[in-house]
Amino acid sequence: NRQLQMQVGDPSQINAHLNRDAAIFDIIDDASVSSMQQGYYDTPSTTLQIKPGMVVEKVGRSSMHTQGVVQSQAIGPIDVQYQAPHYNFNGVVYFDPLFIVHGIQDRFSEFGDSGALVTTIDESGVRHAVGIIIAGGTDHNAPGQKISLVSPIDPILSEFDVSLVSSHNV
């Protein structure tokens, strides 16, 4: 089991570019795990850089399968409040870069969807991973009055020195 760095503190004192809300773990029973995202689609093995205007989708624990559009890359570090009473942790962590996603017709994600893989389909119909949901917030101008914050996938995979697994027990 391993998680990536998340330093609490003001972005003038810490490097928000190094903060990543991601973890990996060892699978005990390989036969009980599938790379399928519920019954919607298989996890892609390739990635693309996330960018504004991109149509994206995800399958989350709480909101299941949703689609959205990347509105913009946030300018500068964005603060996310974390609370983990079980570990006696409460603090603000700043992330940079993050991308803001609005759902199509309704919210893109809900509380409990953190860690959901965000994907896109390219012009030739091939699905690629672009990021993971790390947080959300209220925006009365967004569908469902919520925005989703997405962290790009490539730096996470690079720091773990791993690749995505597709077609596993599908």
N, C-alpha and C positions, 0 to 999 in steps of 0.2 A: 504494500500500500504506500502511496506517495501523493502528496499534494504540492502544488506550486506555491510560490511565495505570495504572501499578502501582508504587506507592511502597513500598519495603522500609522496615520500621521498626516500632517499638512504636506501638500504637494511641493511646497518650497523646501521641505526638509527631507523628503524621500523621493525616490524615482518612481512615479506612478506608471511609467512604461514597463516596469518589471513586475507589477502586480497582476496576478492571474488567479481567477476563481475557478480552479480545476483540480481534479484528483483522479487517480487511477487506482485500481485494486486487482488482486489476483482472483481469478475465477476458480472456485473449488470444484464445481461440477460442470464441466464444459458441455455436457450433453443437455443441460437444462437451459442453456442460453442461446439466443438467436440474434442475428444482426438485423432482423426485421424491426421496423419502427411500427409496433403493433401490427395491424393488418394493412397498413397504408403503403409502405414502400420499404425497400431494403436500404440499409446504410450504404451510402456511396463510398468507394475506396479512393476517390479523387477529391481535390479541393479547388476552389477558386477564391480570389480575393473578393471580399464583400465590398460593395460600393453603392452609393446613393442611386435610387431608381430601380434597383434590382428587386424582382419579385421573389419572395422567399416563402418557405413553409417549414413547419416543424410538427412533431408529435410530442406533446407534453403530458406529464402525469395528470395535471388538473384540467387543462383545457383541451386535451387530445389534439386532433389534427386541425391546424389553422394555417391560413395564408396571410401574408402581409407584404408591405413594400418598405424597403429601406429608404427612410426620409433623408437622412444626413449622417455624416460623421460628426460626433460631438466635438466641439472646439475646446481643447484643453481638458485637463483632468475632471472627471465626474465623480462625485462622492456617492458611495453606497453605504448605508447603515447596516451593520451586521449585529445580530444578537444570537448568542448560543449559551443560554443559561446553564445547560448541562456542563459546559466547559468553563463557566464563569468568564465568558467573553462578551464584551459589548464595545463596539467601536466603529469608526468611520474609516473606510478604505477608499482611496482614490484610484481610478483606472483611466488609462489613456493608451491606446484609442478605444473608444466605444462607438457603436452605431445605434441610431434610434430607428425603431421599426414601428409602424402603425399597422394594425390589422386591416384586412379588407372586410368591410361591412361591420366588423365587431373587433374586440381586442385580439391581439396576437398571442398574448400569454397571460397567465394568472399566477398568483402565489402558488408555489409548489412545482412550477415548470422549470425552475432553475436547473441548468445543466442539459436541457434539451438541445439536441443537435439541430441547427438551422441549415437548411439546404436550399439550393436553387436548381432550376433546369435550364441548361444553355440552349442556344438557338438550334442545335441539332438534336435536342430531346434527351440529352445526357444529364443525369443528376449529379451534383457536386455538393460537398459540405462547404459552408462559408463561415460558420461561427457557432457559439453556444449562448443560450439565454443566461444572463447572470443576475438580472434584476428587472424591475419595472417601476412605473410611476404613474401618477395621475396627470392627464392632459385633457382638459374639457373640449379641445378641438379635435381630438383623435377619435376614430371609431371605437365605441365601447368606453370612451373617455380614459383610455390607458395607452401608455407607450411601453415598449419593451427595449431593454438595453442588451445589445449583443456584442460579445467579445469575439474578435476574429479567431478562426480555428488554427491557421498555420503557425503562429507563434506558440500556441499551446502544444501542438503535435511536435514541433521542433524541440521545445524545452524538455518534453518527456522522452524524446527520441523514439517515437512510435508512429505507426501509420493506422489508418482506419481499416477495419475488417469488414468486408462485404461477403455476401453469399455464405454466411456461417449458420448452419442448421436451419436454412430457410425452407 
